[in-house]
Amino acid sequence: MKPAIRRIAHDRGGIAAYAVASLLAAGPAAATEGYFALGYGPNQRALAGAGVAHPFEAMSATLNPASVAHVGREMQYGVELFMPFRGYTGTGTAFVPSGEVESNNNLFIVPNFAYNTRLDGGAALNFTIYGNGGMNTSYPTGLAGCGSVYCSGKAGVDLMQIFFAVTYAKEMGDFTIGISPTLVAQRFSAQGLGAFAGISSNPAALTNNGYDWSYGGGVKAGLQWQASERLRFGLAGQTKMQMSKFDKYAGLFEDGGAFDIPASITAGIAWKANPDTTIMLDYQKIFYSDVPAIGNAGNAGALGAPGGAGFGWDDVDVVKLAVEWKASDRMTWRAGYAHASNPVGPEDVTLNIIAPGIVEHHLALGGSWKLDSGSSFDFAVNYVPESTVSGAETTPGGPTPGTVKLNMHQFSISFGFTKRF
């Protein structure tokens, strides 16, 4: 048995145990870039998600599969305590209750896992488990007017996505390439949308049908170029993840329940200003408009029909700036800022009360404390100040004179453990 295979076999118990735990505990991840997470694991979150050109940990495969060729044998465990606060204010509204209304369920636990091992010839094999989500909302009943958002009882949606990726990366001189075939499972439920039955192609599969599961996958790939001793460039992309349909919600999502995961691309640089300091700048684009259920306009046709109505989300552009500073042999500090464009326009605010992924500014701070020669404790704190979007209230029968102002802000604490072998 080859050494790398023996190492994986030796560690398979820990890998399998954490894989099962991650699946069982997975909840909505930070809805900071639409519904894509800002970063995966505490170290990435401490850098505000930057690092496509910075290979420094096993979880780097989620940013750029090429990165892990430069990472040794290590295992990482992490968890995020994610707290999104979202709601809306209705002024003169006739369809949704007026006044300030806030969603419940403001605390979620989001795990992550990565394992990396070196192969012969400058190659590496990596396994990661991580999640997206964040479109979870749960609005109360007993409100003014008709008693609930959309006047059809307790309203909200719950979306969770979990990714299982196997990455192969290899160094080739100054260049490194990597590829990550990825399997995805996603779970969704919706309730309280009965008022939209008149514009649904399948009202029986519109709302209040419990959880449904969808499965599929795609590929991530990336490359890095070591341009000089101090400068590295990175480029990574994710194909659209082709998913099976949500049959229980064939009357909500376009084309009978189709809900693929958007493609994305990220480019960036990492500059080593001195032996202890690295500065990173990334640009990311997420192609939400290429998934009809998300990107189609709200007036595109019947809900659930081919080419029908969606949530009206635009593509999201994200710029990330971060710094990593090795303050001592034991302590490394990280900080970052990211700005994401808002995918929701004023014309789509009413339906997006249940999916207000509108935050723009992201502040991050964290670090790693070296416990011994082979392990460290990792942590991060993220704060997302409130963002708002206002627009005219729109009912299934047309607009009203009222206005709806969406709002969201977020806070999260992440911590984890890195074990190097």
C-alpha positions as CSV (number, residue, x, y, z in Angstrom):
1,M,0.0,0.0,0.0
2,K,1.4,3.4,-1.0
3,P,2.2,5.8,1.9
4,A,-0.5,8.3,0.9
5,I,-3.1,5.6,0.8
6,R,-2.0,4.2,4.1
7,R,-2.3,7.7,5.7
8,I,-5.8,8.1,4.4
9,A,-6.8,4.6,5.6
10,H,-5.3,5.4,9.0
11,D,-7.4,8.6,9.3
12,R,-10.5,7.2,7.7
13,G,-12.4,6.9,11.0
14,G,-12.0,10.6,11.8
15,I,-12.9,11.6,8.3
16,A,-16.0,9.4,8.2
17,A,-17.2,10.5,11.7
18,Y,-16.9,14.2,10.9
19,A,-18.5,13.8,7.5
20,V,-21.6,12.3,9.2
21,A,-21.6,14.9,11.9
22,S,-21.3,17.7,9.3
23,L,-24.3,16.3,7.3
24,L,-26.5,16.0,10.4
25,A,-25.6,19.4,11.8
26,A,-25.6,21.4,8.5
27,G,-27.8,24.4,8.5
28,P,-28.0,27.6,6.5
29,A,-24.6,29.1,6.0
30,A,-23.9,32.8,5.9
31,A,-25.9,34.6,3.3
32,T,-23.3,37.2,2.6
33,E,-22.9,37.0,-1.2
34,G,-26.5,36.4,-2.2
35,Y,-26.7,33.0,-0.5
36,F,-23.1,31.9,-1.1
37,A,-21.0,31.8,2.1
38,L,-18.4,34.5,2.6
39,G,-15.8,31.8,3.3
40,Y,-15.6,28.2,4.5
41,G,-13.9,27.7,7.8
42,P,-12.7,30.2,10.4
43,N,-9.4,31.1,8.6
44,Q,-11.2,32.0,5.4
45,R,-13.9,34.0,7.3
46,A,-11.2,35.9,9.1
47,L,-9.9,37.0,5.7
48,A,-13.4,38.0,4.5
49,G,-13.3,35.1,2.0
50,A,-10.1,36.2,0.2
51,G,-7.2,33.9,-0.6
52,V,-7.7,32.5,-4.1
53,A,-4.0,33.0,-4.6
54,H,-2.9,32.2,-1.1
55,P,-2.3,28.4,-0.3
56,F,-2.2,28.0,3.4
57,E,-4.7,25.4,4.7
58,A,-6.6,22.3,3.7
59,M,-9.8,24.3,3.4
60,S,-8.1,26.3,0.6
61,A,-9.5,23.8,-1.8
62,T,-12.9,25.4,-1.5
63,L,-11.5,28.7,-2.8
64,N,-9.0,27.3,-5.3
65,P,-8.4,23.6,-5.9
66,A,-4.8,24.4,-7.0
67,S,-3.9,25.7,-3.5
68,V,-3.7,22.4,-1.7
69,A,-0.7,21.2,-3.7
70,H,1.3,23.5,-1.4
71,V,-0.3,22.3,1.8
72,G,1.0,19.4,3.8
73,R,-0.9,16.6,5.4
74,E,-3.4,18.1,7.7
75,M,-7.0,17.8,9.0
76,Q,-9.3,20.7,9.9
77,Y,-12.5,20.8,11.9
78,G,-14.6,24.0,12.2
79,V,-18.0,25.4,13.2
80,E,-19.7,28.7,12.7
81,L,-22.3,30.2,15.0
82,F,-24.2,32.3,12.4
83,M,-26.7,34.9,13.4
84,P,-28.7,36.6,10.6
85,F,-31.2,39.3,11.4
86,R,-33.7,40.0,8.6
87,G,-37.1,41.5,8.1
88,Y,-38.9,44.3,6.4
89,T,-40.8,47.5,7.0
90,G,-44.2,48.0,5.2
91,T,-45.5,51.5,4.7
92,G,-49.1,51.8,3.4
93,T,-49.0,48.2,2.3
94,A,-52.2,46.3,1.4
95,F,-50.9,42.8,0.7
96,V,-48.2,42.3,3.5
97,P,-48.7,43.7,7.0
98,S,-47.5,47.3,7.6
99,G,-44.9,48.3,10.2
100,E,-41.7,46.6,11.2
101,V,-41.7,42.8,10.9
102,E,-38.8,40.6,11.8
103,S,-38.1,37.0,11.0
104,N,-37.5,34.4,13.7
105,N,-34.8,31.7,13.9
106,N,-31.6,33.9,14.2
107,L,-29.0,31.3,15.2
108,F,-27.6,28.5,13.1
109,I,-24.7,26.1,13.6
110,V,-22.6,25.5,10.4
111,P,-19.8,22.9,10.4
112,N,-16.9,22.4,8.0
113,F,-14.3,19.8,7.4
114,A,-11.1,19.3,5.3
115,Y,-8.4,16.7,5.0
116,N,-5.3,17.0,2.8
117,T,-2.5,14.7,2.1
118,R,0.6,14.9,-0.1
119,L,1.2,12.5,-3.0
120,D,4.3,11.7,-5.0
121,G,5.5,14.1,-7.6
122,G,4.3,17.4,-6.1
123,A,0.7,16.4,-6.0
124,A,-2.0,16.4,-3.3
125,L,-5.3,14.8,-2.6
126,N,-8.0,16.6,-0.6
127,F,-11.4,16.0,0.8
128,T,-13.8,18.8,1.9
129,I,-17.3,19.1,3.3
130,Y,-18.9,22.6,3.5
131,G,-22.2,24.4,3.1
132,N,-24.2,27.2,1.5
133,G,-27.7,28.4,2.4
134,G,-28.9,31.4,4.3
135,M,-32.3,31.9,2.7
136,N,-33.9,30.7,5.9
137,T,-36.8,32.9,7.1
138,S,-39.6,32.2,9.5
139,Y,-42.1,35.1,9.9
140,P,-44.6,34.9,12.8
141,T,-48.4,35.0,12.7
142,G,-50.6,37.3,14.8
143,L,-49.5,40.4,12.7
144,A,-51.6,43.4,12.0
145,G,-54.0,43.3,9.0
146,C,-54.5,39.7,7.7
147,G,-52.4,38.3,10.5
148,S,-49.3,37.1,8.6
149,V,-46.9,37.9,5.7
150,Y,-48.8,37.1,2.4
151,C,-52.0,36.5,4.4
152,S,-51.6,32.7,4.3
153,G,-50.4,31.7,7.7
154,K,-46.8,31.4,8.9
155,A,-44.5,32.3,6.0
156,G,-40.9,31.5,5.3
157,V,-38.4,29.3,3.4
158,D,-35.5,27.1,4.4
159,L,-32.7,26.3,2.0
160,M,-29.6,24.2,2.9
161,Q,-26.9,23.0,0.5
162,I,-24.0,20.7,1.5
163,F,-21.0,20.1,-0.8
164,F,-18.8,17.0,-0.8
165,A,-15.6,17.6,-2.9
166,V,-12.6,15.5,-3.7
167,T,-9.6,17.5,-5.0
168,Y,-6.5,16.6,-6.9
169,A,-3.8,19.2,-7.3
170,K,-0.3,19.2,-8.8
171,E,2.7,21.5,-9.0
172,M,4.3,22.0,-12.4
173,G,7.2,24.4,-12.0
174,D,5.8,27.9,-11.2
175,F,2.3,26.8,-12.0
176,T,-0.1,24.7,-9.9
177,I,-3.4,23.2,-11.2
178,G,-6.3,21.6,-9.3
179,I,-9.7,20.1,-10.0
180,S,-12.5,19.2,-7.6
181,P,-15.4,17.0,-8.7
182,T,-18.2,18.0,-6.4
183,L,-21.4,16.3,-5.2
184,V,-24.2,18.4,-3.8
185,A,-27.3,17.7,-1.7
186,Q,-29.8,20.4,-1.1
187,R,-32.9,20.6,1.0
188,F,-35.8,23.1,0.7
189,S,-39.1,23.9,2.3
190,A,-41.6,26.8,1.9
191,Q,-44.7,27.7,3.8
192,G,-47.3,30.5,3.8
193,L,-47.2,31.2,0.0
194,G,-50.8,30.3,-0.7
195,A,-51.7,33.8,-1.8
196,F,-49.6,33.1,-4.9
197,A,-51.6,30.1,-6.0
198,G,-53.4,32.1,-8.7
199,I,-50.2,32.7,-10.5
200,S,-48.7,29.2,-10.1
201,S,-48.7,26.6,-12.8
202,N,-49.1,23.9,-10.1
203,P,-50.8,25.3,-6.9
204,A,-50.6,21.9,-5.2
205,A,-46.8,22.0,-5.4
206,L,-46.4,25.6,-4.4
207,T,-46.2,25.7,-0.6
208,N,-46.6,23.9,2.8
209,N,-45.3,20.5,1.4
210,G,-42.5,20.0,4.0
211,Y,-38.9,19.3,3.1
212,D,-37.8,18.1,-0.3
213,W,-34.4,17.0,-1.4
214,S,-32.4,17.6,-4.6
215,Y,-29.1,16.0,-5.7
216,G,-26.5,16.7,-8.3
217,G,-23.0,18.1,-8.8
218,G,-20.4,19.8,-10.9
219,V,-16.8,20.7,-11.0
220,K,-14.5,23.3,-9.5
221,A,-11.1,24.0,-11.0
222,G,-8.2,26.4,-10.5
223,L,-4.7,27.4,-11.1
224,Q,-2.0,29.5,-9.4
225,W,1.1,31.1,-10.8
226,Q,4.1,32.0,-8.6
227,A,5.2,35.0,-10.6
228,S,8.0,35.9,-8.2
229,E,9.2,35.1,-4.7
230,R,6.7,37.6,-3.3
231,L,3.8,37.6,-5.9
232,R,1.3,34.9,-6.7
233,F,-1.8,35.0,-8.9
234,G,-4.8,32.7,-8.6
235,L,-7.8,31.9,-10.8
236,A,-10.6,29.5,-9.9
237,G,-14.1,28.7,-11.3
238,Q,-17.1,26.6,-10.5
239,T,-19.4,25.2,-13.1
240,K,-23.2,25.5,-12.6
241,M,-24.1,22.6,-10.3
242,Q,-26.8,20.7,-12.2
243,M,-29.4,19.5,-9.7
244,S,-32.4,17.3,-9.8
245,K,-35.8,19.0,-9.4
246,F,-37.7,19.8,-6.2
247,D,-40.8,17.9,-7.1
248,K,-42.7,19.1,-4.0
249,Y,-42.2,22.7,-5.2
250,A,-42.8,22.3,-8.9
251,G,-45.3,25.1,-8.7
252,L,-42.8,27.5,-7.2
253,F,-39.5,27.1,-9.0
254,E,-39.3,27.6,-12.8
255,D,-39.6,24.6,-15.1
256,G,-41.3,22.3,-12.6
257,G,-39.0,22.7,-9.6
258,A,-35.6,23.3,-11.2
259,F,-33.1,24.9,-8.8
260,D,-29.5,24.6,-10.0
261,I,-26.6,26.2,-8.1
262,P,-25.0,29.1,-10.0
263,A,-21.6,29.1,-11.6
264,S,-18.9,31.5,-10.2
265,I,-15.4,32.7,-11.0
266,T,-12.7,34.2,-8.8
267,A,-9.4,35.9,-9.6
268,G,-6.9,37.4,-7.2
269,I,-3.4,38.1,-6.1
270,A,-1.4,37.5,-3.0
271,W,1.6,39.7,-2.3
272,K,4.1,38.9,0.5
273,A,5.0,42.4,1.7
274,N,7.6,40.9,4.1
275,P,8.3,37.4,5.5
276,D,5.5,37.8,8.1
277,T,2.8,39.7,6.1
278,T,0.7,38.7,3.1
279,I,-1.8,41.0,1.5
280,M,-4.6,39.6,-0.7
281,L,-7.0,41.1,-3.2
282,D,-9.7,39.0,-4.9
283,Y,-12.6,39.6,-7.3
284,Q,-15.5,37.1,-7.5
285,K,-18.6,37.0,-9.8
286,I,-21.6,34.8,-9.0
287,F,-23.9,34.2,-12.0
288,Y,-27.3,34.1,-10.3
289,S,-29.1,35.4,-13.4
290,D,-28.1,32.1,-15.2
291,V,-30.4,30.1,-12.9
292,P,-34.0,30.9,-14.0
293,A,-35.6,30.1,-10.6
294,I,-33.4,32.7,-9.0
295,G,-32.7,35.2,-11.8
296,N,-36.0,35.4,-13.8
297,A,-38.0,38.5,-13.2
298,G,-41.0,38.3,-10.9
299,N,-43.4,39.1,-13.8
300,A,-41.8,36.6,-16.3
301,G,-44.8,34.3,-16.2
302,A,-46.5,31.7,-14.0
303,L,-44.5,30.4,-11.1
304,G,-43.2,26.9,-11.9
305,A,-43.8,27.2,-15.6
306,P,-40.9,26.9,-18.1
307,G,-39.4,30.4,-18.4
308,G,-41.7,31.5,-15.6
309,A,-41.3,33.9,-12.7
310,G,-38.3,33.8,-10.4
311,F,-36.9,35.9,-7.5
312,G,-35.3,38.5,-9.9
313,W,-31.8,38.3,-8.6
314,D,-29.0,39.9,-10.5
315,D,-25.4,38.6,-10.7
316,V,-23.3,39.4,-7.7
317,D,-19.8,41.1,-7.9
318,V,-17.6,40.7,-4.8
319,V,-14.3,42.5,-4.0
320,K,-12.3,41.2,-1.1
321,L,-9.2,42.8,0.6
322,A,-7.4,41.0,3.4
323,V,-4.1,40.8,5.3
324,E,-2.4,37.9,7.2
325,W,0.3,38.8,9.7
326,K,2.4,36.3,11.6
327,A,2.9,38.2,14.8
328,S,5.1,35.5,16.5
329,D,5.9,31.9,16.2
330,R,2.6,31.1,17.9
331,M,0.2,33.8,16.8
332,T,-1.1,34.7,13.3
333,W,-3.6,37.4,12.9
334,R,-6.0,37.9,9.9
335,A,-8.3,40.7,8.9
336,G,-10.4,41.5,5.9
337,Y,-13.2,43.5,4.2
338,A,-15.5,42.4,1.4
339,H,-18.0,44.3,-0.6
340,A,-20.7,42.4,-2.5
341,S,-23.2,44.0,-4.9
342,N,-26.9,43.5,-3.9
343,P,-28.8,41.0,-6.1
344,V,-32.3,42.3,-5.2
345,G,-33.7,45.3,-7.0
346,P,-36.6,47.6,-5.9
347,E,-39.0,45.9,-8.3
348,D,-38.6,42.5,-6.5
349,V,-38.7,43.4,-2.8
350,T,-42.2,41.9,-2.0
351,L,-41.4,38.2,-3.0
352,N,-37.9,38.6,-1.5
353,I,-39.2,39.2,1.9
354,I,-38.7,35.4,2.3
355,A,-35.2,35.5,0.7
356,P,-33.6,38.9,1.6
357,G,-30.0,38.1,0.6
358,I,-29.1,41.8,0.4
359,V,-26.1,42.5,2.6
360,E,-23.2,44.3,1.1
361,H,-20.4,45.2,3.5
362,H,-18.5,42.5,5.5
363,L,-15.9,43.1,8.2
364,A,-13.7,40.2,9.4
365,L,-11.1,39.6,12.1
366,G,-9.5,36.5,13.5
367,G,-6.4,34.4,13.8
368,S,-4.7,31.1,14.7
369,W,-3.0,30.3,18.0
370,K,-0.4,27.6,17.7
371,L,-1.0,25.0,20.4
372,D,2.0,22.9,19.7
373,S,4.2,22.0,16.7
374,G,1.4,20.1,15.0
375,S,-1.9,21.9,15.9
376,S,-3.6,25.2,16.2
377,F,-6.8,26.8,17.4
378,D,-8.4,29.0,14.7
379,F,-11.1,31.7,15.2
380,A,-12.9,34.5,13.4
381,V,-15.5,37.1,14.1
382,N,-17.6,38.6,11.3
383,Y,-19.9,41.6,11.3
384,V,-22.2,42.6,8.5
385,P,-23.8,46.1,9.0
386,E,-27.4,46.5,8.0
387,S,-28.3,46.9,4.3
388,T,-31.7,47.9,3.0
389,V,-33.6,47.9,-0.3
390,S,-36.9,49.7,-0.8
391,G,-39.5,49.3,-3.6
392,A,-43.2,49.3,-4.4
393,E,-45.3,46.6,-2.9
394,T,-46.4,44.1,-5.6
395,T,-49.3,41.7,-5.2
396,P,-50.1,38.7,-7.4
397,G,-52.7,41.0,-9.0
398,G,-50.3,44.0,-9.5
399,P,-48.7,46.8,-7.6
400,T,-50.2,48.8,-4.8
401,P,-49.3,52.4,-3.5
402,G,-47.4,50.9,-0.5
403,T,-43.7,50.4,-0.1
404,V,-41.6,47.6,1.3
405,K,-38.1,48.1,2.7
406,L,-36.1,44.9,3.2
407,N,-33.4,44.9,5.9
408,M,-30.6,42.5,6.9
409,H,-27.6,42.5,9.1
410,Q,-25.4,39.6,10.4
411,F,-23.0,38.5,13.1
412,S,-21.0,35.3,13.4
413,I,-18.4,33.6,15.5
414,S,-16.3,30.8,14.0
415,F,-13.8,28.5,15.6
416,G,-11.9,25.4,14.6
417,F,-8.9,23.1,15.1
418,T,-6.1,22.4,12.6
419,K,-4.0,19.2,13.1
420,R,-0.8,18.9,11.0
421,F,0.8,15.5,10.7
